[in-house]
Amino acid sequence: MSLDIVVCIKQVPDPEYFSKITIDPVKQTIRREGIPTIINPLDKHALEEGLKIKEKFSGKVTAVTMGPPSAREVLEEALALGIDDSVLLCDRAFAGADTLATAYPLASGIKKLGNFDLILCGNETVDGATGQVGPQLAELLGIPHVTFVNEIEWTNERDLIVKSTLERGYMKLQVTLPVLLSVVKEINEPRLPTVLGIMEATEKEIKFFNAKDIDVPEGTIGLAGSPTRVADVFEHKSKRKGEIIEGLPEDAVKRAVKRLRELKAI
Amino acid sequence: MKRGNPVWVWTEQRNNRLMDVGVELLGKGLELSERLNVKLETILIGNQTGKLADELMAYGADTVYMIEDPRLQTYQSDVYANVLADLIREHSPDILLIGATNIGMDLAPRVASKVETGLTAHCVDLCIDEDNGIPYLAQVVPGWGGNLMVKIVCPEKRPQMATVRPGVLEKPARNEARKGEIIKVTPDIKDGDFKVKTIEMVEEKALGIPIEEADTVVAGGWGLFSAGGFKPVEELAEVLGAAVGGTRPAVDKEWISDDQMIGQSGKTINPKLFISVGASGAMHFTTGFLRSKVIMAIDQNPDAPIFKVSDIGLVGDLREILPYLIEELKNVV
């Protein structure tokens, strides 16, 4: 008995450079040229959990991502961590997708790979931060899902009890494979790639699937297949005065505190 | 007479208590439904929820669809999603709003995927706009760079689904005289439908004052990194008796925990005084405290967008300003 594990990952802009990201005023798309990219931080925890489960039960871990050709970088990094196989869903037709139009190609790509027992995702990405793709993907694959997973307890190789965090507290849920789990960072401590892992990764193949390869339902992908659209980008107008206090620190602080008292804030 | 496809709010209960965000959404839902001249309806799933239904009507619900079953007392992801999706197919609501609690965020995308419609996460504002005389839901989320906001629409698919974080919208006034209708729904639920089974839900008390309940909050951002770290924020908070919060980079630096994060992927708070230290003011952060009574920002860059959303902007080197500020406040507070 061994498990087929799929980990969905995403290449995202490095959050330290978020303030440098702008929106193209004409096309209303995000301009991220020159912004360094990373594997979405929570996806590293999903990869780690996939590897840990494989070590426990034996099996195969496949990383799947959708993105431009450059997204192969995150797959290379995943392979260096010890992932067995990887797939890049890459087609201009996928571009401009919202979360549902992202879940469709992922679902078709994963089905194309064959059998799967467990799908792991990071609970949310640092860029979109919607946390929607996991549950949407599970629905399209016809399997149950659990989000905010911070602990997995295996009863046996098919049955598990997972802990899902709440705002204050948690839920314990019982589920049988196949299932999709979206994990949070408390679940584990991701490993770092080893020199051997990096060397072995160069031997491993990255599969490229385009829209035709995966037999995705018509009208479900890319901007055209997205139920939601960006209609407008506009400047937030604040009603606040934005009174600026500058000058020598000691004096500026005194004036700021005086204003706080006048506004009865302290 | 109200005609047309209704506005729906899924109102979450935990241990037979309504979650505040559902009530907050009813306030917005009422505004939207009045504008569209349609009914405001809520979906309430649980067990023995009669009292809660009365409360929902007092907050503006014209109809409460009540689904009661002992097996549904606690959130069950498959069955809750099935029940909601079936009701959507039967009644074709125009809009469905869901509170972005951890459970709401688990449910909403599953339902949106079932009925193949659009879902916009963590809206900071919702309103009705018109396109050639046809009204639609404008869903506002923070954008990138400076003070930009993005308007998302769902032009073809229905319902137009959106989630909103707790604390973003104001709680509406309660009106006991308001009348509504309770419609009991008894879906055919089989034990085998519970593919994921919630076997336990534990609610824990918060340690200390949660930031969303504090009168004063001091929050730190990335700018503190080059200014020697997060300690001055904690000292400032101590002097003011304030709770401590921060930006995503502050969480990534492990200066604060996840539940102290403010903004789009964290909490939305409305304290009497909010002080931001060393945060440039990306919309993803600022939308988390815009309704605070008084906002003071401290940063070294006079052009930082944070100052545009503040009442008082204190500009200067954090390493110089913060010690003076802590001392000065010790004298006056």
Interface residues (C-beta under 8 A of the other chain):
Chain A: P15 E16 F18 S19 I21 T22 I23 Q28 I30 P41 D98 T99 L100 A103 E124 V126 G128 A129 T130 G131 Q132 V133 G134 P135 Q136 L137 A138 E139 L140 I143 P144 H145 V146 T147 F148 I161 S164 T165 L166 E167 R168 G169 Y170 M171 K172 L173 Q174 V175 T176 V179 S226 P227 T228 R229 V230 A231 D232 V233 F234 E235 H236 S238 R240 K241 G242 E243 I244 I245 E246 P249 E250 A252 V253 K254 A256 V257 R259 L260 R261 L263 A265 I266
Chain B: T74 Y75 S77 D78 A81 T101 N102 I103 M105 D106 A108 P109 R110 A112 S113 K114 E116 T117 G118 L119 T120 A121 H122 A138 G143 W144 G145 G146 N147 L148 M149 V150 K151 I152 V153 C154 P155 E156 K157 K195 V196 K197 T198 I199 E200 M201 V202 E203 E204 K205 A206 P210 T216 W222 L240 R248 P249 D252 D259 Q264 S265 K272 L273 S280 A282 M283 H284 T286 L290 K293 V294 I295 M296 P302 F307 K308 V309 S310 D311 I312 G313 L314 V315 G316 D317 E320 I321 Y324 L325 E328 L329 V332 V333
